[in-house]
Amino acid sequence: MNGQKIGGGVAAIWSRASSFVQAPGHEYDLGVELDAALYYQSKDGAMNDDPSQMGGFFAKLEYGALFPMAGLGYPDKQADELNRTNGRDITSTNMAQTVRLYLGVFF
């Protein structure tokens, strides 16, 4: 269809600290992030006549997940002390997620 675009993308990011003491867990590996995006754009009305003009409806959906590694955790001795004090495991890290939806109209 004239003036419409649809597409997407994916990315994988592995994060590391340049020095292990910079990370809370005193490890180099911070985590792995996986990202995905889908987008759609339409050019409506007179905007289709001039490709240099921006206009029309657009939408974009993004999803990201971060899988933490040892660098984002607690150092072993500190984790043991915190867990012993609280009587349960409070130092484990969990996956973080984000979802974003962008909607708009250029005019």
N, C-alpha and C positions, 0 to 999 in steps of 0.2 A: 504494500500500500504506500502511496506517495506521502512522504512527510512523517512516517512513523518509524520509530526505532525501538527495538527490544533487544535485551542482552543481559549479560551477567558476568560474574567473575568469582574466582576463589583464590584464597591465599593461605599459606601456612607460614607461621613465624615461630622461630625457635629463639628464645631470649636467654642470654648469658651475661653474667656480671664480668667486668674486666678484671676484677680482683675479688676473691672469695669473701674478704672481710666487708665488702660493700653490701652484701646481701644479708638479710635478717637471719637466714639459716646457715650462714658461713659456708655456702656451696656455690659453685660457678653456675649451675643450671637453674634458671628461674622458672621457666615454663614453656609450653608449646601452645600457640594460639591458632585456631582454625577459623577462617572468616569466609562468608559467602554473601553475594549480593545479586539481586535481580532488579532490572530497571525497565521502564517503558516510557516513551515520550511520543506525543503526537503533535503535529503542527497543523493548526486549524485555520480555515478560511484563507485570507489573503497572505498569511505567513508562508504558505506553500510556494508562492511565486518567487520568493527571494530567499535562497538557502542561507544567506548571511544573517538573516533576521531570526532572532530567538522568539519563540512564542508557542502557545498551546499548553496542553496538560502534561504533567510528568508525575511519575510515581517511582519510588525506589524502596525496596525491602532489603534490610541488612541483618545478618545473624552472625554472632561471634561467640566462640567458646574458648576459655583459657583453662588449660590443664596445668595446675601448679606443680612444680618439682621441688626438690629439696631446698633450693636457695630461697624460696618464699616461706619456708617453715621455720620452726624454732631450732636452735642448736640442740644436740642430743641431751646434754646435761640440763639445760634450761627446760626442755620438754619433759624430761623425767621428773624434775622438781615440781613443775606446774601440775602435771598429772597426779603425782603423789599427794600434793596438797589438796586438790579438788576431788580426789577419789575416782576420777574417770578421765578418759582421753578428751581433753579440750584443745589439743594442739594440732590436730590433723587439719590439713587444708582441703578445701572442696573446689570443684570446678565452678568457675564463674561464667555467666552467660549474659548476653545482651541481644535485644531485638529492637530494631529501629525501623520506622515507617515514615517516609517522606512523601508528602503530597503537595502539589503546587500547580499554579497556573501562571504562565508568563503572558503578559499583555502589554 
